[in-house]
Every structure is written in C-alpha cells, then in structure tokens.
Amino acid sequence: MCKPARYALRFLVLIAIVSLVPMLFNSPSPAPGPYVSALSNPVSSPAYAAGCPDKGCDQGISCVSAAGLKCIRFNGKGCTARLCS
C-alpha cells in the first residue's frame, strides 16, 4: 500500500473515532411512561427565563405595549415584532 493511501485510511479511521466519541458520553434519556417525573428532564428555554417584554411594533416605527410580543429595533430604521416563545 502506498503512503498517500495509508495516510488517507488513517485519517478516515480518526474521523470515525472522533465522530463516535460523543455517543459514549451522552446520558440515556428516560423511558417515556406514566410514572416519569416532570422534573426528570429540567430543560428551560432562554425566552421563558428572561420573560416576555410584551412590546409590539407600531407600523414598523416604534415599540408599543402589546401582550405576547417582543419588539426588535433596527439601528434607528424602525422595528419588527416577534412572538415570545
């Protein structure tokens, strides 16, 4: 076997090993069932942790009070509103 082919094979084996390593360190997910605790998978969304500012966008010009929306301003050129999730 020539040197370039040997190096290519080593590279492919290395890539395979590196791609399989994260699977060894992931924790198994709990089995779904009627007796699974609500606290067994505590995942929080950044939007819920930060809260919703309840600001909407008035005709793309300024931010105004609006329930369930988040106003995003553009560098002095107006705004847009997104739903809080």
C-alpha atoms as an extended CHARMM CRD file, in Angstrom:
* protein
*
        85  EXT
         1         1  MET       CA              0.0000000000        0.0000000000        0.0000000000  PROA      1               0.0000000000
         2         2  CYS       CA              1.4150000000        3.4190000000       -0.9150000000  PROA      2               0.0000000000
         3         3  LYS       CA              1.9180000000        6.2010000000        1.6150000000  PROA      3               0.0000000000
         4         4  PRO       CA             -0.9170000000        8.5280000000        0.4640000000  PROA      4               0.0000000000
         5         5  ALA       CA             -3.4640000000        5.6990000000        0.6830000000  PROA      5               0.0000000000
         6         6  ARG       CA             -2.1970000000        4.7320000000        4.1300000000  PROA      6               0.0000000000
         7         7  TYR       CA             -2.4950000000        8.3320000000        5.3670000000  PROA      7               0.0000000000
         8         8  ALA       CA             -5.9980000000        8.6150000000        3.8870000000  PROA      8               0.0000000000
         9         9  LEU       CA             -7.0540000000        5.4130000000        5.6490000000  PROA      9               0.0000000000
        10        10  ARG       CA             -5.6370000000        6.6510000000        8.9650000000  PROA      10              0.0000000000
        11        11  PHE       CA             -7.4450000000        9.9630000000        8.5020000000  PROA      11              0.0000000000
        12        12  LEU       CA            -10.7730000000        8.2140000000        7.8410000000  PROA      12              0.0000000000
        13        13  VAL       CA            -10.3390000000        5.9910000000       10.9100000000  PROA      13              0.0000000000
        14        14  LEU       CA             -9.5350000000        9.0450000000       13.0220000000  PROA      14              0.0000000000
        15        15  ILE       CA            -12.6360000000       10.8690000000       11.7670000000  PROA      15              0.0000000000
        16        16  ALA       CA            -14.7870000000        7.8030000000       12.5230000000  PROA      16              0.0000000000
        17        17  ILE       CA            -13.4350000000        7.5660000000       16.0690000000  PROA      17              0.0000000000
        18        18  VAL       CA            -13.8940000000       11.2850000000       16.7510000000  PROA      18              0.0000000000
        19        19  SER       CA            -17.4730000000       11.1760000000       15.4730000000  PROA      19              0.0000000000
        20        20  LEU       CA            -18.3430000000        8.1830000000       17.6830000000  PROA      20              0.0000000000
        21        21  VAL       CA            -16.8340000000        9.5040000000       20.9470000000  PROA      21              0.0000000000
        22        22  PRO       CA            -19.7370000000       11.9040000000       21.7980000000  PROA      22              0.0000000000
        23        23  MET       CA            -22.1710000000        8.9810000000       21.7240000000  PROA      23              0.0000000000
        24        24  LEU       CA            -20.2620000000        7.3800000000       24.5910000000  PROA      24              0.0000000000
        25        25  PHE       CA            -20.6820000000       10.4070000000       26.8650000000  PROA      25              0.0000000000
        26        26  ASN       CA            -24.3640000000       11.2430000000       26.2730000000  PROA      26              0.0000000000
        27        27  SER       CA            -26.6490000000       10.2430000000       29.0910000000  PROA      27              0.0000000000
        28        28  PRO       CA            -29.5360000000        7.9900000000       28.1240000000  PROA      28              0.0000000000
        29        29  SER       CA            -32.9330000000        9.6370000000       28.0170000000  PROA      29              0.0000000000
        30        30  PRO       CA            -35.5790000000        8.3360000000       30.4110000000  PROA      30              0.0000000000
        31        31  ALA       CA            -38.1120000000        5.9040000000       29.0270000000  PROA      31              0.0000000000
        32        32  PRO       CA            -41.4970000000        7.5110000000       28.3720000000  PROA      32              0.0000000000
        33        33  GLY       CA            -44.2410000000        6.2800000000       30.6170000000  PROA      33              0.0000000000
        34        34  PRO       CA            -46.9610000000        7.3040000000       33.0270000000  PROA      34              0.0000000000
        35        35  TYR       CA            -44.6220000000        7.3950000000       36.0380000000  PROA      35              0.0000000000
        36        36  VAL       CA            -41.9360000000        9.7460000000       34.7230000000  PROA      36              0.0000000000
        37        37  SER       CA            -41.3790000000       12.7830000000       36.9100000000  PROA      37              0.0000000000
        38        38  ALA       CA            -41.9120000000       16.2500000000       35.4750000000  PROA      38              0.0000000000
        39        39  LEU       CA            -38.5450000000       17.1830000000       36.9870000000  PROA      39              0.0000000000
        40        40  SER       CA            -36.6600000000       14.3490000000       35.3070000000  PROA      40              0.0000000000
        41        41  ASN       CA            -35.8260000000       16.4960000000       32.2730000000  PROA      41              0.0000000000
        42        42  PRO       CA            -35.4720000000       20.0880000000       33.5060000000  PROA      42              0.0000000000
        43        43  VAL       CA            -34.8900000000       21.9960000000       30.2560000000  PROA      43              0.0000000000
        44        44  SER       CA            -35.6020000000       25.6960000000       30.3490000000  PROA      44              0.0000000000
        45        45  SER       CA            -35.8870000000       27.9630000000       27.3910000000  PROA      45              0.0000000000
        46        46  PRO       CA            -33.9950000000       31.2780000000       27.4610000000  PROA      46              0.0000000000
        47        47  ALA       CA            -37.1790000000       33.0700000000       26.4220000000  PROA      47              0.0000000000
        48        48  TYR       CA            -39.0160000000       31.7860000000       29.4920000000  PROA      48              0.0000000000
        49        49  ALA       CA            -36.1200000000       32.5400000000       31.7970000000  PROA      49              0.0000000000
        50        50  ALA       CA            -35.8070000000       36.1290000000       30.5410000000  PROA      50              0.0000000000
        51        51  GLY       CA            -39.5600000000       36.7010000000       30.4160000000  PROA      51              0.0000000000
        52        52  CYS       CA            -41.5070000000       38.3850000000       27.6830000000  PROA      52              0.0000000000
        53        53  PRO       CA            -41.1910000000       42.1770000000       27.4370000000  PROA      53              0.0000000000
        54        54  ASP       CA            -44.7320000000       42.4790000000       25.9750000000  PROA      54              0.0000000000
        55        55  LYS       CA            -43.7200000000       45.0630000000       23.3940000000  PROA      55              0.0000000000
        56        56  GLY       CA            -45.0010000000       45.0980000000       19.8220000000  PROA      56              0.0000000000
        57        57  CYS       CA            -44.0620000000       47.1940000000       16.8090000000  PROA      57              0.0000000000
        58        58  ASP       CA            -46.3180000000       50.0760000000       15.7180000000  PROA      58              0.0000000000
        59        59  GLN       CA            -46.3040000000       50.1690000000       11.8860000000  PROA      59              0.0000000000
        60        60  GLY       CA            -42.5870000000       49.3770000000       11.8220000000  PROA      60              0.0000000000
        61        61  ILE       CA            -41.7140000000       52.6760000000       13.5060000000  PROA      61              0.0000000000
        62        62  SER       CA            -41.7000000000       52.3820000000       17.2910000000  PROA      62              0.0000000000
        63        63  CYS       CA            -42.1770000000       49.8180000000       20.0440000000  PROA      63              0.0000000000
        64        64  VAL       CA            -45.5000000000       49.9020000000       21.8950000000  PROA      64              0.0000000000
        65        65  SER       CA            -47.1490000000       47.7930000000       24.5810000000  PROA      65              0.0000000000
        66        66  ALA       CA            -48.5360000000       44.5150000000       23.1890000000  PROA      66              0.0000000000
        67        67  ALA       CA            -49.0710000000       41.2330000000       25.0340000000  PROA      67              0.0000000000
        68        68  GLY       CA            -47.0090000000       38.2210000000       23.9890000000  PROA      68              0.0000000000
        69        69  LEU       CA            -44.6670000000       40.0910000000       21.6430000000  PROA      69              0.0000000000
        70        70  LYS       CA            -41.0490000000       41.1620000000       21.6880000000  PROA      70              0.0000000000
        71        71  CYS       CA            -40.0620000000       44.3190000000       19.7950000000  PROA      71              0.0000000000
        72        72  ILE       CA            -36.7210000000       44.2390000000       17.9910000000  PROA      72              0.0000000000
        73        73  ARG       CA            -35.2830000000       47.6000000000       16.9210000000  PROA      73              0.0000000000
        74        74  PHE       CA            -33.1150000000       48.1580000000       13.8730000000  PROA      74              0.0000000000
        75        75  ASN       CA            -30.3430000000       50.7850000000       14.0070000000  PROA      75              0.0000000000
        76        76  GLY       CA            -32.7420000000       53.7360000000       14.0990000000  PROA      76              0.0000000000
        77        77  LYS       CA            -34.5310000000       52.4730000000       10.9950000000  PROA      77              0.0000000000
        78        78  GLY       CA            -37.6490000000       51.0040000000       12.5680000000  PROA      78              0.0000000000
        79        79  CYS       CA            -38.5780000000       47.7940000000       14.2880000000  PROA      79              0.0000000000
        80        80  THR       CA            -40.2230000000       44.4100000000       13.9510000000  PROA      80              0.0000000000
        81        81  ALA       CA            -42.1570000000       42.2530000000       16.4120000000  PROA      81              0.0000000000
        82        82  ARG       CA            -41.7020000000       38.5530000000       17.1630000000  PROA      82              0.0000000000
        83        83  LEU       CA            -43.8300000000       36.2320000000       19.2620000000  PROA      83              0.0000000000
        84        84  CYS       CA            -42.4150000000       35.3010000000       22.6300000000  PROA      84              0.0000000000
        85        85  SER       CA            -41.8800000000       31.5670000000       22.7810000000  PROA      85              0.0000000000
